[in-house]
């Protein structure tokens, strides 16, 4: 079951791109987010994962959930 405000990875990158456009440049947004322009570029090109600091600057937060599954033929 998905939470009503859960978003997909593509939406995360879209939000970061919109935040960069709103800031006027990658340099400006990187400064606002407290990350280096090189790191921001790596995130925008999918080479690195966004940090919590970068997500917060883009108006997002990381939420980690745990789920459990039945395992067929488990040796118990």
Kinemage of the C-alpha trace (Angstrom):
@kinemage 1
@onewidth
@group {chain A} dominant
@subgroup {mainchain}
@vectorlist {calphas} color= white
{ca unk a 1} P 0.000 0.000 0.000
{ca unk a 2} L 1.400 3.370 -1.023
{ca unk a 3} L 1.039 6.463 1.132
{ca unk a 4} L -0.924 9.258 -0.500
{ca unk a 5} L 2.094 11.583 -0.618
{ca unk a 6} L 4.633 8.967 -1.742
{ca unk a 7} L 6.452 9.881 -4.944
{ca unk a 8} L 8.617 7.959 -7.391
{ca unk a 9} L 12.314 8.506 -8.151
{ca unk a 10} L 11.513 10.346 -11.375
{ca unk a 11} L 9.400 12.788 -9.367
{ca unk a 12} L 12.325 13.411 -7.008
{ca unk a 13} L 14.577 14.376 -9.900
{ca unk a 14} L 11.792 16.511 -11.345
{ca unk a 15} L 11.467 18.381 -8.049
{ca unk a 16} L 15.213 18.958 -7.921
{ca unk a 17} L 15.210 20.233 -11.513
{ca unk a 18} L 12.329 22.624 -10.723
{ca unk a 19} L 14.165 23.864 -7.626
{ca unk a 20} L 17.277 24.521 -9.725
{ca unk a 21} L 15.223 26.465 -12.280
{ca unk a 22} L 13.547 28.432 -9.501
{ca unk a 23} L 16.939 29.305 -7.994
{ca unk a 24} L 18.149 30.508 -11.389
{ca unk a 25} L 21.132 28.201 -11.749
{ca unk a 26} L 22.743 25.033 -10.456
{ca unk a 27} L 25.314 27.182 -8.662
{ca unk a 28} L 22.627 29.164 -6.818
{ca unk a 29} L 20.658 26.093 -5.818
{ca unk a 30} L 23.800 24.233 -4.718
{ca unk a 31} L 24.677 27.154 -2.433
{ca unk a 32} L 21.130 27.225 -1.029
{ca unk a 33} L 21.220 23.467 -0.449
{ca unk a 34} L 24.689 23.528 1.101
{ca unk a 35} L 26.202 21.138 -1.426
{ca unk a 36} L 28.864 21.577 -4.063
{ca unk a 37} L 27.838 22.331 -7.636
{ca unk a 38} L 29.751 19.206 -8.718
{ca unk a 39} L 27.737 17.031 -6.325
{ca unk a 40} L 24.463 18.600 -7.506
{ca unk a 41} L 25.441 17.933 -11.104
{ca unk a 42} L 26.213 14.299 -10.268
{ca unk a 43} L 22.786 13.914 -8.656
{ca unk a 44} L 21.052 15.562 -11.603
{ca unk a 45} L 22.787 13.152 -13.990
{ca unk a 46} L 21.911 10.110 -11.858
{ca unk a 47} L 25.486 9.333 -10.838
{ca unk a 48} L 24.879 10.023 -7.126
{ca unk a 49} L 21.882 9.770 -4.830
{ca unk a 50} L 20.476 12.965 -3.339
{ca unk a 51} L 21.373 13.623 0.288
{ca unk a 52} L 18.796 14.533 2.899
{ca unk a 53} L 20.143 18.102 2.827
{ca unk a 54} L 19.601 18.356 -0.921
{ca unk a 55} L 16.137 16.800 -0.680
{ca unk a 56} L 15.138 19.276 2.029
{ca unk a 57} L 16.255 22.216 -0.116
{ca unk a 58} L 14.020 20.852 -2.904
{ca unk a 59} L 11.076 20.561 -0.504
{ca unk a 60} L 11.299 16.802 -0.047
{ca unk a 61} L 12.272 14.345 2.639
{ca unk a 62} L 13.387 10.739 2.555
{ca unk a 63} L 11.055 8.264 4.227
{ca unk a 64} L 12.231 4.702 4.742
{ca unk a 65} L 9.714 1.962 5.370
{ca unk a 66} L 10.009 -1.723 6.096
{ca unk a 67} L 7.758 -4.424 4.793
{ca unk a 68} L 7.606 -8.129 5.453
{ca unk a 69} L 6.907 -11.020 3.102
{ca unk a 70} L 6.100 -14.676 3.466
{ca unk a 71} L 8.831 -16.986 2.234
{ca unk a 72} L 7.618 -20.207 0.663
{ca unk a 73} L 9.363 -23.393 1.748
{ca unk a 74} L 11.302 -21.624 4.467
{ca unk a 75} L 13.445 -23.873 6.629
{ca unk a 76} L 12.218 -23.038 10.090
